[in-house]
């Protein structure tokens, strides 16, 4: 025990003296955080939907690059060979190495969390469970890192192996690219990677229902971690002269791979391929991104008295000056109004009880069209009218154009609900970052103009912009009929995007935004 | 009773046989040298004894313990300096000694070792800023953390400057004075001759001679080296037919050879040169050294 503790202390000291280790262990995760912050700057609460991804990237880097690099480097120098001359067990030294790595990972995670909180993210909903989830995620990736350390004969080999795991996990493993935006085959492949389970589990503790709803993920992470640890223990080598290719124990690597396969097969069997994450915890009303605004000076807040979830209310009320991101378009409001969980802001004008009562004055007063997210940006993109989509996308566009008139939600009796449903056809691919996202708004706009008289459509679009949380969103469950990826999706985001599209299309209808 | 007993040790790597039936014993309190050229099997033999490699065959007993059956117990009795050991760049000597001390129940205090191995002024600098000699002294200090009964040194002076080498030699001699048993592998003949009570010459995985250096040299006193300088350059024909001349070599006006019967051979050489009117300007006779013994036994130079 004394040896393990002493080794743990020395390992930590050496880590904190190594500038490169600090850069990779602490600075890189913060750079990822900054990148995500910029990338998703339009979201109402910064970073809260991406902490699962960010923490997973930190653990992935620390466990699959940092740990094996340290171990292989020490083995190459003969340090582990020197340890072997002492009457101390392998298990004691490896345990303290792993413990040191866990301390490094958890401090990196805490630093990320602290910066995210400073940027305006609310506290995680389930902090204690987040620690537990983090331990599972770390266990899984440390298992992978140990296998890599046993497979790699030298440090460059660690880098090569690490990239083989890191990049696929980021791109098609559900870590950096939203699964919903990936093709079906990639979603199936992701079931065999630990990254997906890590992201979902951590995210569930940040803004979801906690680990109770992700028990399968915990099991998956445990199986992958245990498979890695067993394989690494059997393949352990003290000496860099013991080349991996010549080791009789190298077959144990199949145990680690078998764990990945087992998890993937179990997930397929249980039908867990559909994207599971980012659905905010029920119950209760969801926060609304306030719809487009027009004023310049005063602080802009929602006028529609949206009922905010506690943490989002807290985030808004404690961050009157949010970080320098492009705020989503907001509704004009008097300077003295402040968001509150208890009281809706006072409106400067009479509240309309129906969309039919909307007037041009209301639109002119409450909406501006020159501060909307750019059509060429990431949020609510719209392709230029003269741009031809790729053939594959064009096929999909034609298909939607044909199907939309018969799509059941597009025939809802209530015209507001009907328009809302059609706007979801543009909003869903936007949230999913699907290839068609830039072209879907054109089809929706055409369909709206065909189906709803212009004077009504103007009022309804205004109404939806100001009431993003009203109405029913079950239409989102039927977008599969339009060949969109099915599965759970963040409804709050979908409603936010639908509201912004409402303003963008309204601007076009009124001639305030050029059609092209 | 011998402190180390090795019997019929064999170790093979693929097709290469590194040790083929190596046997020797080391008495308590002596410095025993394994002398051999690179690749002769010295390091393999040493690493099998200290438990870093598993022999294919043979018996090893260290401090009365069967080293193959109970290697962990053996590790409590030994200290070792390996040929290729390095430490982490950013660890300090004090931290390294404290870490290794935590591995043993009865360890030396880091401060004592720093003092003994003249590392006090470098105790808190990082490993990557130590000189080669300082690193080797730290390796020795680490070997002594366990208060070892036996010390194994695998080519400890390789790559050191002459000053560091002399200091290390002094340390090794002090180990014997302190009652430690030392196994030293080296390919420096002078080092083996100077430090070791007994040596075993190992070549191609086999012990080909063993004993005290002076006994090994005495066993080959019949061979002495003769060096003479003449006023004119000689050629092989000039000394042709003279019995007892071996390893004849010419370097300008200097002629060298070895002979088992120096009086008779030298007399014949001088007579031949005189008859041809060639004057000798310098003449020296040197008795055999360990290097001569080594070359005669292995047929090659160690370096």
Contacts between the chains, C-beta under 8 A, distances in Angstrom:
chain1	res1	chain2	res2	distance
A	2	B	102	5.0
A	3	B	102	4.7
A	3	B	103	5.0
A	5	B	102	7.7
A	6	B	98	6.7
A	6	B	99	5.3
A	6	B	102	3.8
A	7	B	99	6.4
A	7	B	102	7.5
A	10	B	91	6.6
A	10	B	95	5.8
A	10	B	99	5.1
A	13	B	90	7.8
A	13	B	91	8.0
A	13	B	95	7.0
A	14	B	88	5.3
A	14	B	90	5.1
A	14	B	91	6.1
A	17	B	90	4.1
A	17	B	126	7.6
A	18	B	90	6.2
A	74	B	88	6.4
A	77	B	86	4.2
A	77	B	87	7.2
A	77	B	88	7.2
A	78	B	82	6.6
A	78	B	84	4.9
A	78	B	85	4.5
A	78	B	86	5.4
A	79	B	85	7.7
A	79	B	86	6.9
A	79	B	87	6.1
A	79	B	88	6.2
A	81	B	52	6.7
A	81	B	82	6.6
A	81	B	84	7.7
A	81	B	85	6.6
A	82	B	82	6.6
A	82	B	85	4.8
A	82	B	87	7.6
A	82	B	142	7.4
A	83	B	103	7.9
A	84	B	51	7.6
A	84	B	52	6.4
A	85	B	50	6.4
A	85	B	51	7.5
A	85	B	52	7.1
A	85	B	75	6.2
A	85	B	78	7.6
A	85	B	80	5.4
A	85	B	82	7.7
A	86	B	75	6.2
A	86	B	100	6.5
A	86	B	103	3.8
A	86	B	104	7.1
A	86	B	146	7.6
A	87	B	72	5.0
A	87	B	73	7.7
A	87	B	75	4.3
A	87	B	76	5.2
A	87	B	103	6.6
A	87	B	104	6.9
A	88	B	103	4.5
A	238	B	52	8.0
A	239	B	52	7.6
